[in-house]
Each structure stands twice: as C-alpha cells, then as structure tokens.
Amino acid sequence: MKEVHYDVVVCGAGVAGVAAAVAAARRGAKTVLIEKQCLLGGLATSGLIYIYLPLCDGYGKQITFGLSEEMLKRCVEYGPFEVPARWGGPEGGNPGIAGTRYQCCFSPAGFTLTLDKMLAEAGVDLWLDTQIVNASAENDRITSVDAANLSGLTRILGKCFVDATGCALAAKLAGAEVLSEANFNTPWMMEMASDPSFFHFTDSLHIQDFGKHTKEFAVEPPYDGRKVTEFVRRGWQMMRARYDKLSREERVKNYPVHLPAMPQIRKIARIDACYTITESDVGKHFEHVIGTAANWYHPDAGWEAPYESLIPRKLDGLLAAGRCMGAEGYAWEIFRVIPAAAMTGEAAGIAASICAERGLLPRALPYEDLKKELHALVPDAR
Ligand SMILES: Cc1cc2nc3c(=O)[nH]c(=O)nc-3n(C[C@H](O)[C@H](O)[C@H](O)COP(=O)(O)OP(=O)(O)OC[C@H]3O[C@@H](n4cnc5c(N)ncnc54)[C@H](O)[C@@H]3O)c2cc1C
C-alpha cells in the first residue's frame, strides 16, 4: 500500500476537524485533513444546521474565543444573515432567529465555502471524497490510518492524530473504547413551501422539522451501520408522511429541496476520556483549561473543558475534538454543538502540532507548555 507521512493527521472535516487542521497548520505543522464527503463542516453544513450557537454566557459576557469566534464572524460571508449588532455586526443587519446572544444564522452551503477558504489560507492538505477505513496501533499508540478513495488505499502515517469524525471512529478503529447515549430522531430538510413553519431563509425557503422528542423516536446505543440506516430511513418516512397528505396541487407549492447528507444523530460515540465532563462541572475551574463553552439552552456560568477531556484513556498519539471528546449527558449536549466543536478542535490542533514538533505523546505534553499557546482560546492564559 502507498504510504504518505504528515506531522498532524486530522480525521473528519466537520467544524472541529477544520478548526484542528487550521490551528495545526497555522503553527507550521505539515497537516492533512481527510473527509469522506465533498463538503466541509460535517453535520453543521451537510446536516442542514444553520444556527451558530452562542459564544456568550447569556448575561452579556463572551466566554468562547479563538477560532470559534473567527468562524462565527466569517460564516455569514456567503449568506443573508449578520452577527447581531451588539456583538459587532452592522446596525439593522439581519440576525435571522439568533436574537441578542452572541450567535448568528448562516447558510450551510455558504459556510462550506468559507471553511474551504480558511483551510487554503492556512495551507492544509485537504483530501475530499476519502474515507478512513482502518487504523493501526503499536503498543496502544496510533501510528497510521488507511484511507480509501479513487486512487485506491493509502496508508497515512502521522506524528500525531486528531479524531474529529464526530463518532470517535479513528479511535475505535485503533482499538480504543468508545461510549454512546440515546438520541431522538428529529430530521430536518430544506423545503419550499408557501407557509414557512420553521427556520426561514426566505418567505418560501426554510428548514422544516419533522421529529418529536418523545420516547417513540428515541434510538438506543450502540449505533452500528444497520441502526444508522434505520435511523435515516425513519426520518425519510416521517418526511413522506407530510407530503402524502397533500393533494397534487398542494405539492406543487410544498416540496422537499434538499435532505441532510449525514445522519442527524446528535451523539453517536465519544472517546472514553482521561476526564469526562459531567453536568456537575458547570462553572467549575479546571487547572488544565483549554477553553470554555457556553450553555446554549439558557444562561449560566459556562463550561470549561480540561485538556484531559480530549485524551483517550487507553490510546496514545491521538486527541479527540468536537462531539467525540469526553463529555456525557447534559455536558455532552453543551459540547456537541458548533462553537464548542470549533473551540476543542483548535485546542486539539495546537496540542497535536506541539506534540508532532517535539516528538511527544499528547498525555505527556506539559500543560504549562500548551497554555503558552492558548492565548486566543483562554484569554487569561500566561
Ligand atoms: C438535528 C440537529 C440539530 C442541530 N442543531 C444545531 C444548531 O442549531 N446549532 C449548533 O451549533 N449545533 C447544532 N447541532 C449540532 C452540530 O451541528 C454538530 O454536533 C457539530 O457540528 C459537530 O461537529 P463535529 O465537527 O464535532 O462533528 P461532525 O460534524 O460529525 O464532523 C465529522 C466529520 O467527519 C467525517 N467523517 C466521519 N467518518 C469519517 C471517515 N471514516 N472518513 C472520513 N471522514 C469521516 C464526516 O463526514 C464529517 O464531515 C445539531 C445537530 C443535530 C443532529
């Protein structure tokens, strides 16, 4: 099999993976980003999400910084929405349904175009339409991933890896334990309709929500290939049920435009981390903080992430970022969304590039050395 070598190998180009790759490449690491789709942004774009959730605590104070803020400001570039005026957007701009918190709406397709620009500016080597199908480990240290695309199979060796697959797949393929939780099926689609009922782009183009948060729509782990197929097809069934009730005349005005290209499962799998953030960690200060996430449900003191929440307990050479990091229950709800994915991705990318540069394993990287490079994420880091 053909072999290629990089300093940092980032698996998955969702928001977390893009942030990790940009952060690592900006530090000068030779960085590859591998993505199975031909879109960037993962669930945030191909899942037809369109709210960049808040960077503030809900009481008027910004608590998430760094690339997460940069992405929020740039995600509106190719779309009709603006950052709310009180957070730096233009007076009279259109914040969509974002309201007064430091959040905004975006066009999913437009966000992909922006993320691509960020990767190109940083000099990341991007491999689209390339699926990671295997990983190798020696003495519990990941050494390579195997990627399949039209060229065939390539072995990608790295000094340090970031798992940003949204489902801890790289860690799992390398032999690490992964954990999961129940989810509700709430599929969305982009719809053309005369009576917009959910998130508006224009008077007729909007996102339509089909699911219900009830036991009937709950899916229990473990998630396997079969269950994902069932989950997605159940969503399509709910969608058809809406249109099946309409007459042919009504269907001319009410019809699907675009479906999510990724399973809209909120919490598929996460690493078994050295530290798992839990509900009781709200407002807690960690000695090894890498950034803070905001509660997007309601105002609170904020959620710090310790460096150890990115490190698998039983696998070396890899950091997890985004929704497959170590957080459970309500805390996973806080950390699985876009701004937290960007924040943990950036921290993982910085840590991975330092480890690659110095020949260190992530768990052996002294926090004091990492902290010096976290100024953008943790403003009071010295
Ligand atoms: C219904 C629903 C509504 C939501 N609403 C919001 C919202 O309004 N605002 C918000 O901020 N968040 C929302 N979220 C959550 C949020 O969009 C995601 O959780 C977040 O974007 C996750 O980012 P990530 O980078 O961690 O993972 P992902 O987006 O899952 O990215 C992982 C990437 O890895 C790729 N990948 C996976 N396996 C492989 C492989 N084997 N080889 C190569 N590539 C691979 C995937 O294709 C994907 O691009 C919502 C989620 C759902 C399901």
PDBQT file of the ligand as one rigid body, heavy atoms in Angstrom, charges set to zero:
ROOT
HETATM    1  C1  LIG A 401     -30.908  17.784  14.377  1.00  0.00    +0.000 C 
HETATM    2  C2  LIG A 401     -29.694  18.522  14.836  1.00  0.00    +0.000 A 
HETATM    3  C3  LIG A 401     -29.764  19.896  15.024  1.00  0.00    +0.000 A 
HETATM    4  C4  LIG A 401     -28.632  20.617  15.426  1.00  0.00    +0.000 A 
HETATM    5  N1  LIG A 401     -28.715  21.977  15.569  1.00  0.00    +0.000 NA
HETATM    6  C5  LIG A 401     -27.609  22.705  15.881  1.00  0.00    +0.000 A 
HETATM    7  C6  LIG A 401     -27.665  24.132  15.912  1.00  0.00    +0.000 A 
HETATM    8  O1  LIG A 401     -28.699  24.743  15.645  1.00  0.00    +0.000 OA
HETATM    9  N2  LIG A 401     -26.509  24.799  16.208  1.00  0.00    +0.000 N 
HETATM   10  C7  LIG A 401     -25.340  24.145  16.530  1.00  0.00    +0.000 A 
HETATM   11  O2  LIG A 401     -24.342  24.830  16.834  1.00  0.00    +0.000 OA
HETATM   12  N3  LIG A 401     -25.282  22.813  16.504  1.00  0.00    +0.000 NA
HETATM   13  C8  LIG A 401     -26.363  22.075  16.169  1.00  0.00    +0.000 A 
HETATM   14  N4  LIG A 401     -26.291  20.702  16.070  1.00  0.00    +0.000 N 
HETATM   15  C9  LIG A 401     -25.035  20.017  16.411  1.00  0.00    +0.000 C 
HETATM   16  C10 LIG A 401     -23.850  20.313  15.494  1.00  0.00    +0.000 C 
HETATM   17  O3  LIG A 401     -24.198  20.655  14.183  1.00  0.00    +0.000 OA
HETATM   18  C11 LIG A 401     -22.848  19.162  15.428  1.00  0.00    +0.000 C 
HETATM   19  O4  LIG A 401     -22.867  18.389  16.573  1.00  0.00    +0.000 OA
HETATM   20  C12 LIG A 401     -21.460  19.725  15.238  1.00  0.00    +0.000 C 
HETATM   21  O5  LIG A 401     -21.436  20.467  14.035  1.00  0.00    +0.000 OA
HETATM   22  C13 LIG A 401     -20.472  18.582  15.292  1.00  0.00    +0.000 C 
HETATM   23  O6  LIG A 401     -19.243  18.951  14.738  1.00  0.00    +0.000 OA
HETATM   24  P1  LIG A 401     -18.029  17.920  14.696  1.00  0.00    +0.000 P 
HETATM   25  O7  LIG A 401     -17.006  18.566  13.845  1.00  0.00    +0.000 OA
HETATM   26  O8  LIG A 401     -17.666  17.512  16.070  1.00  0.00    +0.000 OA
HETATM   27  O9  LIG A 401     -18.585  16.583  14.012  1.00  0.00    +0.000 OA
HETATM   28  P2  LIG A 401     -19.248  16.292  12.597  1.00  0.00    +0.000 P 
HETATM   29  O10 LIG A 401     -19.989  17.466  12.120  1.00  0.00    +0.000 OA
HETATM   30  O11 LIG A 401     -19.948  15.000  12.748  1.00  0.00    +0.000 OA
HETATM   31  O12 LIG A 401     -17.992  16.109  11.619  1.00  0.00    +0.000 OA
HETATM   32  C14 LIG A 401     -17.362  14.880  11.432  1.00  0.00    +0.000 C 
HETATM   33  C15 LIG A 401     -16.808  14.806  10.021  1.00  0.00    +0.000 C 
HETATM   34  O13 LIG A 401     -16.054  13.609   9.890  1.00  0.00    +0.000 OA
HETATM   35  C16 LIG A 401     -16.388  12.998   8.669  1.00  0.00    +0.000 C 
HETATM   36  N5  LIG A 401     -16.129  11.569   8.793  1.00  0.00    +0.000 N 
HETATM   37  C17 LIG A 401     -16.737  10.687   9.621  1.00  0.00    +0.000 A 
HETATM   38  N6  LIG A 401     -16.252   9.458   9.446  1.00  0.00    +0.000 NA
HETATM   39  C18 LIG A 401     -15.298   9.556   8.502  1.00  0.00    +0.000 A 
HETATM   40  C19 LIG A 401     -14.428   8.611   7.869  1.00  0.00    +0.000 A 
HETATM   41  N7  LIG A 401     -14.470   7.312   8.178  1.00  0.00    +0.000 N 
HETATM   42  N8  LIG A 401     -13.561   9.063   6.945  1.00  0.00    +0.000 NA
HETATM   43  C20 LIG A 401     -13.518  10.375   6.594  1.00  0.00    +0.000 A 
HETATM   44  N9  LIG A 401     -14.327  11.309   7.142  1.00  0.00    +0.000 NA
HETATM   45  C21 LIG A 401     -15.196  10.908   8.086  1.00  0.00    +0.000 A 
HETATM   46  C22 LIG A 401     -17.855  13.316   8.465  1.00  0.00    +0.000 C 
HETATM   47  O14 LIG A 401     -18.235  13.194   7.099  1.00  0.00    +0.000 OA
HETATM   48  C23 LIG A 401     -17.910  14.763   8.973  1.00  0.00    +0.000 C 
HETATM   49  O15 LIG A 401     -17.651  15.697   7.961  1.00  0.00    +0.000 OA
HETATM   50  C24 LIG A 401     -27.404  19.951  15.664  1.00  0.00    +0.000 A 
HETATM   51  C25 LIG A 401     -27.334  18.553  15.459  1.00  0.00    +0.000 A 
HETATM   52  C26 LIG A 401     -28.468  17.860  15.043  1.00  0.00    +0.000 A 
HETATM   53  C27 LIG A 401     -28.368  16.389  14.820  1.00  0.00    +0.000 C 
ENDROOT
TORSDOF 0
